[in-house]
Amino acid sequence: MRFPPTSRCLVLAQQHLRNVHSQSLSFSSAAAAAAHMAATSTSTNGTGTGTGTGTASTKGKGTTLTDLPKSWHFTSSLPPDPLFPTPAASHKTPRDEIGPRQVRGAAFTWVRPEPQQDAELLAVSPAAMRDLGLALSEADTDDFKQTVVGNKLHGWDPDTLSGPGYPWAQCYGGFQFGDWAGQLGDGRAISLFEATNPATGVRYEVQLKGAGLTPYSRFADGKAVLRSSIREFVVSEALHALGIPTTRALALSLLPHSRVRREVTEPGAIVVRFAQSWLRFGTFDLLRARGDRALTRQLATYVAESVFGGWDTLPARLSDPENPAADAANLASPPRAVPQHETQGPAGSEENRFHRLYREIVRRNALTVAKWQAYGFMNGVLNTDNTSVFGLSIDFGPFAFMDTFSPSYTPNHDDHFLRYSYRNQPTIIWWNLVRLGEALAELIGAGPDCDAPSFLAAGGGLKPDDPASEPLIARAEQLITLAGEEYKAVFLAEYKRLMTARLGLRVFRESDFEHLFSSLLDTMEALELDFNLFFRRLSSLRVSEISTAAAREDIATRFFYHDAQAPPPSAADRTRVAEWLARWRERVVQDWGTLEDWGGSGSGGAVSEAREAERVARMKSVNPNFVPRGWILDEVIKRVEKGGERDVLRRVMHLALHPFEDSWDGKRVREGEDGDREVYVGDREEEERWTGDVPRAGRALQCSCSS
């Protein structure tokens, strides 16, 4: 199979998306945008009953699990499984009788976690504890340990069969590897409650993964293995520390009496995770497949009002939707505060509130996939049920960070056609967004008539052969196509911003894309250079070290693996890297040098020591020294599962939460209550191994979807 050069793979969004979003529909700067999305994640809108006062909370100490404010907005706003219309109906049913089946007309099923015995709390994430609003000392309590394995329910009294809330599992479907898979749902994930951090106001849905059978388990067992749970626990927090939108991981527990059959028999585990929303594109996919127009509209309204904080938080129409990049400021930060019932745009392409909702989801996912590409992260299974309405990295199976750069690399050994490879991620996310657009198309295409009695009387849609449906279809196709242009523009703007920062430049120039970004990735691919190690090692390089061609040739060797089994880099290979370093040096001097610097050097300019120090610090703050590579996680899993180690989880989590440090052992970090800075005790030899060259046998590993 032939692949285009890396330089072309970077503009996948421009090359391939036209072919995707031009499909006919069937019916039955970016930095500012990221800041807005972070702000809207603090939404606590919605209806529902809450518990907990949060009175013990301060920014330093956090609160207890009992006092953490809890709510159940999702379950109070959307319809439950009709077989269990109330929590009491579910609770009175023997647990082993709540098993797989088809569920219709519902967004979720009330279902409690299966009870666990002798569970061992292996690790917690201090950062996740703080962000949820919990005191770090809470992890030592029995209340916490019983909650994180599902043995204690909050908001429910089993004696009176009453309370403000009860656990639930979501109902959704999805396209898997491009094919419709039907009903899927939370087959082993059970949400406990929504928790609001008293200090920040951010609301999260707290969920157990591996907590037992649900109606959505299909042919599976509702369990999770320790191997995959460790992987998700670490990568969730690592992505967050890198600034990549992601679901979070709070705690990891081993179930000593649980043996789970996958390719082999493995120990069972539960990971506690949380997110602003666990809704996926597949939630809408299933409703569209079933023709449930009323619930589609109800769910879209819930997302706008309760997840995003209100219709007025959504983006207004761009100044030039056909060419969004023409107005960079408008693209990065479009106006908001559009009244709910207002439409914008000329006749035939009016944008109503449902299109604004769709565009918000488009923009969030464009920003996230741009960050994946810039940091070499691959999800591995980007099915529509694994794509987040909130724009989060979600559901971590065969994920990976790039080792030696290869655009065609996929960490999923079942992905034989490379559908979810690194180079295809921007296109696949847009493919998924088109499926979402199809699910919302009637609401989008209705334009100014989305609330008209005639539209509502038709069930929120029209029959395809009805002549009245033609303008609706045409409007939906046009608006989804325009959203595709916005997706490309937001993606490319964010990618350029991140790559500019990773290369230590202050200002992006259009020539940088070809002369620096693309040529660097082409060089990495041709010479099998390590993606993240290159950027980190470049961060420490000073322009004075590469002022001559000979110096650049010599320095070039530091970017290659120093493998005893491989020959040293050839002169031609060193020259190729050196030529790129010359172009990079010139741009650094242009951005960071002064007229005095240029005048004081006979070798193409220089940069003052003070400015060099500032640039180096900036580069190190965006180029991680540690990422949780596959071989590192495999080592940790083996040491925990086979060797009985526990502290290695604390150490790998610490590096994941502080990825930009030069070293960790012996340094003071904020880990204690009250924000105290404590001396971290690590393992220096381990740190050096984990941040050095990747062992030959550990490069470009693949694993299965089985977890």
C-alpha positions in Angstrom: 0.0 0.0 0.0 1.4 3.4 -1.0 1.1 6.5 1.2 1.6 10.2 0.4 4.7 11.9 1.8 4.5 13.2 5.3 4.3 16.8 4.2 1.0 16.1 2.4 -0.3 14.0 5.3 -0.2 17.2 7.5 -2.9 18.7 5.3 -5.3 15.8 5.4 -8.0 18.1 6.5 -7.6 20.1 3.3 -7.1 17.1 0.9 -9.7 14.6 2.0 -12.5 16.3 3.8 -14.1 17.7 0.7 -14.8 14.2 -0.4 -16.3 13.3 3.0 -18.6 16.2 3.7 -19.9 16.4 0.2 -21.8 13.1 0.7 -25.5 13.4 0.2 -27.5 13.1 3.4 -30.2 10.5 4.0 -33.0 11.1 6.4 -35.5 8.5 8.3 -7.4 31.4 16.5 -7.8 28.4 17.9 -6.2 29.3 21.2 -9.0 31.7 22.0 -11.5 29.1 21.1 -9.8 26.6 23.4 -10.0 29.2 26.2 -13.7 29.5 25.6 -14.2 25.8 25.7 -12.3 25.5 29.0 -14.5 28.2 30.4 -17.8 26.6 29.3 -16.7 23.4 30.9 -17.6 24.9 34.2 -21.3 24.8 33.4 -23.5 23.5 36.2 -26.8 24.3 34.4 -29.6 21.8 34.3 -32.3 20.4 36.6 -32.0 17.7 39.2 -31.6 17.1 42.9 -28.2 17.5 44.5 -26.6 16.4 47.8 -23.5 17.5 49.7 -22.7 21.0 50.9 -19.1 21.4 50.1 -18.7 23.5 53.2 -15.4 21.9 54.1 -13.9 22.8 50.7 -11.1 25.3 50.2 -8.8 25.5 47.2 -6.0 24.0 49.3 -7.6 21.3 51.4 -10.5 20.0 49.3 -13.6 18.4 50.8 -14.7 15.0 51.9 -16.5 12.6 49.6 -19.6 12.9 51.8 -19.6 16.7 51.5 -18.7 16.8 47.8 -21.8 18.4 46.1 -23.5 15.7 44.0 -26.3 15.8 41.5 -28.1 13.6 38.9 -28.9 16.1 36.1 -28.5 13.6 33.3 -30.9 11.1 34.7 -33.5 13.7 35.8 -33.4 15.3 32.3 -33.6 12.3 30.0 -35.9 9.2 29.7 -34.9 6.0 31.5 -35.1 2.4 30.3 -38.9 1.6 30.4 -38.2 -1.8 31.9 -36.8 0.0 35.0 -38.7 3.3 35.1 -37.5 4.1 38.6 -34.3 3.4 40.6 -36.5 1.3 43.0 -37.6 -0.9 40.1 -34.0 -1.6 39.3 -32.8 -2.0 42.9 -35.5 -4.6 43.7 -34.4 -6.7 40.7 -31.7 -9.3 41.5 -28.4 -8.0 40.2 -27.8 -11.1 38.1 -31.1 -10.6 36.2 -30.0 -7.2 34.8 -28.2 -8.4 31.7 -27.8 -7.7 28.0 -30.8 -6.8 25.9 -32.1 -4.2 23.4 -33.2 -0.9 25.1 -35.5 1.5 23.2 -36.8 5.0 23.9 -34.3 5.6 26.6 -31.0 7.4 27.2 -29.9 5.2 30.1 -30.7 2.3 32.4 -30.7 2.4 36.2 -28.2 -0.2 37.2 -26.0 -0.6 40.3 -22.4 -1.9 40.3 -21.8 -5.5 41.2 -20.5 -5.9 44.8 -16.8 -6.5 45.3 -14.9 -8.2 48.0 -11.4 -7.4 49.4 -10.7 -4.8 46.7 -7.3 -3.2 46.9 -6.9 0.5 46.2 -3.7 0.5 44.1 -3.3 4.2 43.3 -5.0 7.6 43.0 -4.2 10.7 40.9 -3.4 13.6 43.2 -4.3 16.0 40.3 -7.6 14.3 39.7 -8.4 14.4 43.4 -7.8 18.2 43.5 -9.7 18.9 40.3 -12.7 17.0 41.6 -12.5 19.0 44.8 -11.5 16.2 47.2 -8.9 16.4 49.9 -5.9 14.1 49.2 -6.3 12.5 52.6 -9.8 11.3 51.5 -8.1 8.5 49.6 -7.2 6.9 52.9 -10.7 6.6 54.1 -12.9 3.5 54.0 -15.7 5.6 52.5 -13.5 6.4 49.5 -12.3 2.9 49.1 -15.8 1.4 49.1 -17.1 4.1 46.7 -14.5 3.6 44.1 -15.4 -0.1 43.7 -19.1 0.5 43.8 -19.8 -1.0 47.2 -21.2 2.3 48.6 -23.9 4.2 46.8 -24.3 7.9 47.3 -27.7 9.5 47.1 -29.6 6.3 47.7 -31.1 4.6 50.7 -31.5 0.8 50.1 -33.7 0.4 53.1 -36.3 2.9 52.0 -35.7 2.4 48.3 -35.5 6.2 47.9 -33.0 9.0 47.4 -32.1 11.8 45.0 -30.1 9.6 42.7 -29.0 6.2 41.6 -26.2 4.7 39.3 -26.9 4.4 35.6 -25.4 3.1 32.3 -25.8 5.1 29.1 -27.5 3.8 25.9 -25.8 4.5 22.6 -24.8 2.9 19.3 -22.0 3.6 16.9 -20.1 3.0 13.6 -17.2 0.7 14.2 -14.5 0.7 11.6 -16.9 2.4 9.3 -19.8 -0.1 9.7 -23.0 0.4 11.7 -22.8 -1.8 14.8 -26.2 -1.2 16.2 -26.8 -0.7 20.0 -23.6 -0.6 22.0 -23.8 1.4 25.3 -22.0 1.3 28.6 -21.3 -2.4 28.7 -19.0 -2.2 31.8 -19.2 1.4 32.8 -21.6 2.6 35.5 -22.0 6.2 36.5 -22.4 7.0 40.2 -23.2 10.7 40.3 -22.2 14.1 39.1 -19.8 15.9 41.3 -19.3 19.7 41.4 -16.0 21.1 42.6 -17.0 23.6 45.2 -14.0 25.9 44.5 -14.2 25.9 40.7 -17.8 25.2 39.9 -16.9 22.5 37.4 -19.3 19.6 37.3 -18.1 16.1 36.4 -19.9 12.8 35.9 -18.1 10.2 38.0 -18.0 6.6 36.6 -16.7 3.2 37.3 -15.3 1.1 34.5 -15.3 -2.7 35.1 -18.2 -2.5 37.5 -20.3 -5.4 36.1 -22.9 -6.4 33.5 -25.4 -3.9 32.2 -28.1 -4.2 29.5 -25.4 -2.9 27.1 -22.8 -5.6 27.7 -23.8 -7.6 24.6 -21.6 -10.8 24.6 -19.1 -9.5 27.1 -18.8 -9.8 30.9 -18.9 -6.3 32.2 -15.4 -6.5 33.6 -12.1 -4.8 32.9 -8.7 -6.3 33.3 -5.8 -4.8 35.3 -3.7 -4.4 32.2 -6.1 -2.0 30.4 -7.1 -0.3 33.6 -3.5 0.7 34.3 -3.1 2.0 30.8 -6.3 4.1 31.0 -5.4 5.3 34.5 -2.0 6.7 33.4 -2.8 8.0 29.9 -5.9 9.9 31.0 -3.9 12.0 33.5 -0.9 12.3 31.1 -3.0 13.8 28.3 -4.5 16.2 30.8 -1.1 17.3 31.9 -0.1 17.9 28.3 -3.1 20.2 27.8 -5.0 17.8 25.6 -8.8 17.6 26.4 -9.5 14.2 28.0 -11.6 12.2 30.4 -9.9 11.9 33.7 -8.9 9.0 36.0 -9.3 9.3 39.8 -8.4 5.9 41.2 -7.4 2.3 40.3 -8.4 -0.7 42.4 -7.5 -4.4 42.0 -10.2 -7.1 42.4 -8.3 -10.1 43.8 -11.2 -12.5 43.4 -11.9 -11.5 39.8 -10.3 -13.5 37.0 -11.2 -12.2 33.5 -10.9 -14.1 30.3 -9.5 -12.2 27.4 -6.7 -13.6 25.1 -5.6 -15.1 28.4 -7.0 -15.0 31.9 -6.1 -11.8 33.7 -6.8 -10.1 37.0 -9.8 -7.8 37.1 -9.8 -4.2 38.1 -11.9 -1.1 38.3 -10.8 2.4 37.3 -12.8 5.4 38.4 -13.0 8.1 35.7 -14.8 11.3 35.3 -15.7 13.8 32.6 -17.8 16.9 32.0 -19.9 14.6 29.8 -19.8 11.0 28.7 -22.1 11.6 25.8 -20.7 10.3 22.4 -21.6 10.8 18.8 -23.0 7.2 19.0 -25.7 8.4 21.3 -27.2 10.4 18.4 -26.3 7.7 15.9 -28.5 5.2 17.6 -31.5 7.6 17.8 -31.1 8.4 14.1 -31.0 4.7 13.2 -34.2 4.1 15.2 -35.9 7.2 13.8 -36.4 8.6 17.3 -36.8 12.2 16.4 -38.3 13.4 19.7 -35.5 12.0 21.8 -32.9 13.4 19.3 -34.3 16.8 19.8 -34.6 16.3 23.6 -31.0 15.1 23.8 -29.7 18.0 21.6 -31.4 20.4 23.9 -29.9 18.7 27.0 -26.4 19.0 25.5 -26.8 22.7 24.7 -28.5 23.7 28.0 -26.9 21.4 30.6 -23.5 20.3 29.1 -22.5 23.5 27.3 -24.3 25.8 29.7 -27.0 27.3 27.5 -27.8 28.1 23.9 -26.3 31.6 24.3 -22.8 30.0 24.9 -22.7 28.6 21.3 -20.8 30.3 18.4 -22.5 32.8 16.2 -22.3 32.6 12.4 -18.8 33.3 11.1 -18.1 36.5 9.1 -17.3 34.3 6.0 -18.4 30.7 6.5 -17.1 29.7 3.1 -13.6 30.9 3.9 -13.3 30.8 7.7 -9.5 31.2 7.7 -9.8 34.6 6.0 -10.7 36.3 9.3 -8.4 34.7 11.8 -9.8 36.6 14.8 -13.4 35.7 14.0 -12.4 32.1 13.5 -10.5 31.9 16.8 -13.2 33.7 18.8 -16.5 34.0 17.1 -19.2 36.1 18.9 -21.5 34.2 21.1 -24.6 35.2 23.2 -27.0 34.6 20.2 -30.6 34.5 21.5 -31.9 30.9 21.4 -34.6 31.4 18.7 -32.6 33.7 16.5 -31.4 32.5 13.1 -28.4 34.0 11.2 -27.5 34.0 7.6 -29.1 34.5 4.2 -32.2 32.7 3.0 -31.5 29.1 2.2 -28.6 28.8 4.6 -30.0 30.2 7.8 -28.2 28.9 10.9 -30.5 28.0 13.8 -29.6 27.0 17.3 -29.1 23.4 16.4 -26.5 24.2 13.8 -24.7 26.4 16.3 -24.7 23.4 18.6 -23.3 21.2 15.9 -20.6 23.8 15.1 -19.6 23.9 18.8 -19.0 20.1 18.7 -17.2 20.4 15.4 -14.9 23.1 16.8 -14.1 21.2 20.0 -13.2 18.1 18.2 -11.0 20.0 15.7 -9.0 21.4 18.5 -8.5 18.1 20.2 -7.4 16.2 17.1 -5.0 19.0 16.3 -3.4 18.5 19.7 -3.2 14.7 19.1 -1.3 15.3 15.8 1.0 17.9 17.4 1.9 15.5 20.2 1.9 12.3 18.3 -1.0 10.7 20.2 -3.2 8.0 18.6 -6.4 6.8 20.1 -6.4 3.6 18.0 -10.2 3.0 17.9 -11.9 6.2 16.7 -15.3 4.7 16.2 -18.3 7.1 16.6 -19.0 5.6 20.0 -15.5 6.6 21.0 -15.9 10.2 19.9 -16.9 12.7 22.5 -19.7 15.3 22.1 -17.6 17.5 24.5 -14.5 17.1 22.4 -12.6 14.9 24.9 -10.1 12.1 24.3 -12.2 9.2 25.4 -12.2 5.4 25.8 -8.5 4.3 25.8 -7.9 0.9 24.4 -5.0 0.3 22.0 -3.7 3.9 22.2 -0.1 5.0 21.8 2.3 7.9 21.6 4.5 8.0 18.5 8.0 6.5 18.8 9.9 6.5 15.5 7.8 8.8 13.3 5.6 6.9 10.8 2.4 8.5 9.6 1.0 5.1 8.7 1.5 3.7 12.2 -1.6 2.5 14.1 -1.3 1.1 17.6 -4.3 -1.2 17.0 -3.2 -4.6 15.6 -6.8 -5.3 14.4 -6.7 -2.2 12.2 -5.5 -4.0 9.1 -6.5 -1.2 6.7 -4.9 1.6 8.9 -8.2 3.4 9.2 -7.2 4.8 12.6 -3.5 5.5 11.8 -1.8 8.7 12.8 -2.2 10.3 9.4 -5.9 9.4 9.2 -7.1 10.8 12.5 -8.1 14.3 11.3 -10.1 12.8 8.4 -11.8 10.1 10.6 -12.9 12.6 13.2 -14.5 14.6 10.4 -16.1 11.4 9.0 -17.6 10.9 12.5 -18.8 14.5 12.6 -20.6 13.9 9.3 -22.4 11.0 10.9 -23.4 13.3 13.8 -24.5 15.9 11.2 -26.7 13.3 9.6 -28.3 12.6 13.0 -29.0 16.3 13.5 -29.6 17.1 9.9 -33.4 17.5 10.1 -33.0 19.9 13.0 -30.3 21.8 11.2 -32.0 21.8 7.9 -35.3 23.1 9.3 -33.5 26.5 9.7 -35.9 29.2 10.9 -38.8 26.6 11.0 -37.3 24.3 13.6 -40.0 25.4 16.1 -42.8 25.7 13.5 -46.0 23.8 14.4 -45.9 22.1 11.0 -42.4 20.8 11.6 -43.1 19.7 15.1 -46.4 18.1 14.1 -44.4 16.0 11.6 -42.4 14.6 14.5 -39.6 17.0 14.0 -38.9 15.9 10.4 -40.3 15.2 7.0 -40.5 12.2 4.7 -37.7 12.1 2.1 -40.2 12.0 -0.8 -42.2 14.9 0.5 -41.5 18.0 -1.8 -41.3 20.1 1.4 -38.2 18.2 2.4 -36.1 19.4 -0.5 -35.2 22.8 0.9 -34.6 21.2 4.3 -32.2 18.7 2.8 -30.4 21.3 0.7 -29.9 23.6 3.7 -28.6 20.8 5.9 -26.1 19.7 3.2 -24.9 23.2 2.7 -24.5 24.0 6.4 -22.7 20.7 7.2 -20.4 21.4 4.3 -19.6 24.9 5.7 -19.0 23.3 9.1 -16.4 21.1 7.3 -14.6 24.3 6.2 -14.7 25.5 9.8 -13.3 22.2 11.0 -10.4 22.4 8.6 -9.6 26.0 9.5 -9.8 25.4 13.3 -7.7 22.3 13.0 -5.0 23.9 10.9 -4.9 27.0 13.0 -4.5 25.0 16.2 -1.9 22.7 14.7 0.2 25.6 13.5 0.0 27.3 16.9 1.2 24.2 18.7 3.9 23.3 16.2 5.1 26.9 16.3 5.4 26.7 20.1 7.0 23.2 20.0 9.7 24.6 17.7 10.3 27.6 20.0 9.1 30.2 17.6 7.2 33.3 18.7 5.3 34.0 15.5 4.0 31.6 12.8 5.0 32.4 9.2 3.3 30.7 6.3 6.7 29.5 5.0 7.2 27.6 8.3 4.6 25.0 7.4 6.6 23.7 4.4 10.2 24.7 5.3 10.1 23.6 9.0 7.0 21.6 9.9 6.6 19.4 6.8 10.3 19.0 6.1 11.0 18.0 9.7 8.4 15.3 9.7 9.6 14.1 6.3 13.1 13.9 7.7 11.9 12.1 10.9 10.1 9.5 8.8 12.9 9.0 6.4 15.6 8.6 9.1 13.3 6.9 11.7 13.8 9.6 14.3 11.8 9.6 17.5 9.0 12.1 17.5 8.9 13.4 21.0 12.6 12.9 21.8 13.4 15.1 18.9 11.4 18.1 20.2 12.7 17.6 23.7 16.3 17.5 22.7 15.8 20.4 20.4 14.5 22.4 23.4 18.0 22.4 25.0 19.9 23.4 21.8 21.2 26.9 21.7 21.7 28.7 18.4 25.4 29.4 19.3 26.0 25.7 19.3 25.0 25.4 15.6 26.4 28.5 14.1 28.5 26.6 11.5 27.8 23.7 9.2 30.4 21.6 10.9 28.8 22.2 14.3 25.4 21.3 12.9 26.7 18.1 11.5 28.2 17.2 14.8 25.0 18.1 16.8 22.8 16.2 14.4 23.9 12.9 16.0 22.1 13.6 19.2 18.7 13.2 17.4 19.3 9.6 16.4 18.8 6.6 18.6 22.1 5.4 20.1 21.4 1.7 19.5 24.3 -0.7 20.0 22.8 -3.0 17.4 22.5 -0.3 14.7 25.3 1.5 12.8 25.9 5.2 13.6 24.0 7.6 11.3 25.6 8.1 7.9 27.1 11.3 6.7 24.1 11.9 4.4 21.7 11.4 7.3 23.5 13.8 9.5 23.6 16.3 6.7 19.9 16.1 6.2 19.3 16.9 9.9 21.9 19.6 9.8 20.3 21.3 6.9 17.0 21.4 8.7 18.8 22.8 11.8 20.2 25.6 9.7 16.7 26.6 8.6 15.4 26.3 12.2 18.3 28.4 13.5 17.6 31.1 11.0 14.0 31.3 12.1 14.9 31.3 15.8 17.2 34.3 15.2 14.5 36.1 13.3 12.1 35.6 16.2 14.3 36.0 19.2 17.3 38.0 18.0 17.7 41.8 18.1 19.4 44.2 15.6 22.3 44.3 17.9 22.5 40.5 17.9 22.5 40.4 14.2 25.1 43.0 13.9 27.4 41.2 16.4 27.6 38.0 14.5 29.3 37.0 11.3 27.5 33.8 11.0 23.9 34.6 10.3 22.9 36.4 13.5 22.7 35.4 17.1 20.4 35.6 20.1 21.3 37.1 23.5 21.9 34.8 26.4 18.8 36.1 28.3 16.5 35.6 25.3 18.0 32.1 24.7 17.2 31.2 28.2 13.7 32.4 27.8 13.2 30.4 24.6 14.7 27.3 26.1 12.3 27.6 29.1 9.3 28.1 26.8 10.2 25.1 24.7 10.7 22.8 27.7 7.3 23.9 28.9 5.6 22.5 25.8 7.9 19.6 24.9 7.5 16.8 27.4 10.4 14.9 28.8 8.1 12.0 29.6 5.2 10.5 27.8 3.7 7.1 28.7 4.9 5.0 25.9 3.7 1.5 25.2 6.9 -0.2 26.4 6.9 1.8 29.7 3.3 0.8 30.4 4.0 -2.8 29.6 6.8 -2.7 32.1 4.6 -1.1 34.8 1.9 -3.7 34.2 4.3 -6.6 34.5 5.8 -5.2 37.7 2.4 -4.6 39.3 0.7 -7.8 38.1 3.5 -10.3 38.2 6.0 -8.7 40.6 3.5 -7.4 43.2 4.9 -3.9 43.1 2.7 -0.9 44.0 4.9 2.1 44.3 5.8 2.0 40.6 2.3 3.2 40.0 2.8 6.3 42.1 6.1 7.0 40.3 4.8 6.6 36.8 1.7 8.8 37.7 4.0 11.4 39.1 6.0 11.6 35.8 2.8 11.7 33.8 1.4 14.6 35.9 4.7 16.5 35.6 5.9 15.7 32.1 8.0 18.8 31.4 10.5 18.5 34.2 14.2 17.8 33.4 14.2 15.4 36.4 11.9 14.4 39.2 13.6 12.6 42.1 14.5 14.9 45.0 12.5 17.9 43.6 9.9 19.8 45.6 6.4 19.5 44.1 2.9 20.5 45.1 1.4 17.3 46.5 0.4 17.9 50.0 -2.7 19.4 51.6 -2.9 23.2 51.7 -0.8 23.2 48.5 2.4 22.4 50.4 5.5 21.7 48.3 7.0 18.3 49.4 10.1 16.6 48.3 9.3 13.9 45.8 11.1 10.6 46.2 11.5 8.8 43.0 13.9 6.4 41.2 16.5 8.2 39.1 17.7 5.2 37.2 14.1 4.5 36.3 13.5 8.1 35.2 16.5 8.0 32.9 15.4 4.8 31.3 11.9 6.0 30.7 13.0 9.3 29.2 15.9 8.0 27.1 16.0 6.1 23.8 13.2 3.6 23.3 14.5 0.0 23.3 14.4 -1.5 19.9 11.9 -4.2 21.0 9.7 -1.5 22.5 9.2 0.6 19.4 5.9 1.0 17.6 4.1 -1.6 19.7 0.6 -2.7 18.9 -2.2 -4.2 21.0 -5.7 -5.3 20.6 -9.1 -3.7 21.4 -9.5 -6.4 24.1 -9.5 -4.9 27.6 
